[in-house]
Every structure is written in C-alpha cells, then in structure tokens.
Amino acid sequence: MTFPKAPIKLIVGLGNPGPEYERTRHNAGFWFAEDVAHDIGGSFASEKKFFGQIARGSGSRSEVRALKPQTFMNLSGQSVAAVAKFYDIAPDAILVAHDELDLDAGDIKLKFGGGHAGHNGLRDIQAKLGTGDYWRLRIGIGHPRDSANAQQPVADWVLNRPRRDEQDAIEIAIERALALLHFLIAGDTESAVKQLHTKPKTTLKVTE
C-alpha cells in the first residue's frame, strides 16, 4: 500500500478543555499534542481565531504546528479547519491524534483516511474539512466491554481516568509514536507506519 508523502505540517490532539477532563481517557490526543509541542520546541498559546491553543515549532521544525482545539470534542473540526485554511495546509499534511476504543491501552496505530467510526471529534473534522483524507494516530484506551465494568456506558468510560497500569501503557505507546515524528515531518510516512506497527521486541532475562 502506498501512502501520501506530504510532510506533516499540523498535528492535532483531540480532547476536552478544562481541568476536570485533563486526565480522562478521551484526552489522550491532548497528551500526544503536548509532547509534540515540547519536542518541536514550541509552547501553547490561545488563539481565538483558531478556537484553540496552538504551538509552533522552532529551528528546522518551524513549519510544524501542534493544535489543541478548545471547542470541546464534538466541535473539533471548527478549530482544525480554521488553522488549515489560515496556513493553507492540505488535509494530507494533517495528523489527528485521538483516543481509540477498539485498541487496547498500550496499542497505537497510524492510518490515512477512512471513516470516523463513531468518534465525534473525527466526525466533525471530516465534516468541516469536507474529506476524511487526513492522517490519524489512534491511541488505544480499551473498551469497557473488556474490563471488569463491562456494563459501563462508553460515555462514562472515556470521561473517566484510566487505571495506573493503563496510563503507563498509554504513555509508553505515545513515546513510541513521538520517536517517529522526524519521519512524519519529512514526509516519510511509509517508514513511520512500518516502524510504529512493528511490535517492540522484548528481552527475556534468564536467571540461574
């Protein structure tokens, strides 16, 4: 399969604003965007015209921007479309990081295009951009059906904090994706996909 080779210029993390949502599963995209901003040497500043907080890279990464929409999840597209239009960024140069129910905590996938699979943030982005042809970083948060609270509504699950072991697994997954940022910025999306989807090797310690 061939992938678009446009350098990524806008990295969007999805989540909900406010301290009450900060550490909830639904804000996994925000966590990634915050790490990206640090990596590119930028800091977030609120921009009313972009309906969000935006950080610009420095040095050789000056053309890369990280965005955290402040519109709440269901209206994320308003912020993404505003930034994309202002800076003339094509959809295939946008990466949207979001929480993914269909992946276990600790799993992470990179894909281009597709539907929104019921994710309200992606649904609104697709509607506002007029296309689904943008990159997605799917950060696994697990599904309540696979937990001890199998009957817990999905809305409650995503708006609650992950367990400590889940949080640790998610953070490790985000670190794996962050290590591939240089590929994405360079437009080497094929290498990024290949490396992210290769299971990390585990070293077995033999004790005598």
N, C-alpha and C positions, 0 to 999 in steps of 0.2 A: 504494500500500500504506500502511495506517495502522499506527502503532507505539504501544505503551503510552506514556503521557505521565507516568508516575510519576517524580518526581525520583530520581536515583540516590543511594542512601544508603550503599552498601557497594561498594567497589572492591577486588576480589581479584586478586592477581597470583599465578600458579602457577609453581612451581619446586621445586627440591630444596634443603634446608638444607645448610650446610657449605661451607667454602672450596674444596673440590675441585670443586664444581658451580657455583660463583658465576658464572663467565663462560661457561658452556656454553649452547648454543642452547636447551635445554629450560627455561632460567631466564629467558627473555625476558619472561615475565609478571612476575617479581620486579622486573626493571629498570623496567617501567612503574609498578608499585606504589610503588617507591622515589621515582620522580619525582613521583608524585601526592602522596605524603606531604609532600614538600618544598613542593609548590605550595599545599597547603591549610594549611601552617604547622604540621604535626604531626611527631612523631618516633616511631619504632617502639619498642614495649616488649613484652617477652614476657609472655603471659598464659596460664597453664597451663589455665585453664578453657576457653580458646578454641583450645588446641592450636596456637598460632601467635603471630606478632608483629602487633600492631595499632597504628595511629596514628590519632588523632582530629584533625579539623580545628579551627582556631581562628577566632574572629571570626564573620563571616557564614557560614562553612563548617563550623561546629561540629557539624552533624548528619551530616557526611560522614566515613566511616572507610575507611582503607586496611588491607588484611589480607594477610599473607604466611603461609600455612599452613606449619607446621614438621613436618608428619607424613610428608613425602615425597609425591611426586606422586600415587601410587596411592590415597592415603587423604585427599586434599584435602577431600573432602566432609565429613569429620568436623569440621574446623575451620570451614568455611563454614556448616554447619548450626548449629553451636553459637553463632556470632555472630548469625546470622539469628534464631534462637529467642530469645536473650537480649534483643536490642534490638527484637524484633518487626518485622523487616524482611521485606517480601514479596519473593518471587523476582523480580518485575518491577522491583524497585528495586535489584537486584544486577547489577553488571558484572564479569565474569570475563575477565581478560586472560591469553592463553595463546599459546604458540608454535604455528605452523601450517605443517605440511609442504607443504600444497597451494598455498601462496602463496610467490612468490619473496621473497628477502630484500629488504626495502625496500617491499614491498606490505603494506597493512594494511586490514582490513575490520571493520565493525561490523555485527553482526546480532543479531536477537532470536529466541530459541527454536531448535528443531531438535534433531538427534541429537548424539551425541558423536564420531561419525566415527572411532572407534577411539582417541581421546585418553583415556588412563587417568584423567587428572585430571578431565576433564569427565564421564567415565563415573561416577566416584564421587560427584561433586557432584550429578548428576542422580538417582542412587540415594538419596542422603541427603536431598535436598530433596523427592524424590517427584515432580519435574517437570523438564522441560527449558526451561520458560518463564522464562528469565533472559537478560540481555544478555551477549554475548561480543565481546571485542575480539581479533580474530585477527591475530597478529603474524607475518608471513611469515618463515620461516627457510630456505626452499628444501628440495628433496628430493635425496637422494644420486643418484637416477637421472639428474638433470640436471647432475651435477658430473663432474669428471674421475675421481672414485672411484665410478662408477656401481654397482659391486657391493657397496659398503659397506652393511652392515646398518643399518636405520633406527635401531635402539637405539644403535649406536655413533655415528651421525651426530648425534643430538640431544644426546648426552652429551659431545660434543667442542666446542671453541671454534670460532666462525665465523672465516673469514678476515677480514683487516683491512677489505677493501672491503665484505664482507657486514656486518660490525659497524657500519661507518659508515652503511650504508644502513638498517639496523635502527634505529639511534639517530635518524636523521632521521625515519623513519616514526613512532616513538614521540613525537617532538616535535610532529608534525602532530596526533596524537591528543590529546596533552596540551593543545594550544591550544584544543580543543573542550570541555574539561572544564566550562566555565561553562554550556554548553548542557545537558550531561547532568545537572548538579546542579540546573538549573532545570526539568528535565523536558521540555526542547525537543529531544527525541530525533530528530525529523524533520530539524531543521537540522544536527544533529551528523552523522547518516548522510549527508545530502546533501553537506555540505562535505568530509567525510573521503573520500567516494567520487569526488569531483571531482579529476581529475588536476591536480596543480600545473602552472602554466604555466612554460615555460622561455623564457628570454630569449636570443635569438641575438645575439651580438656580431659586428658587421661590421667587418672590418679592411681598411684600404686598403693 
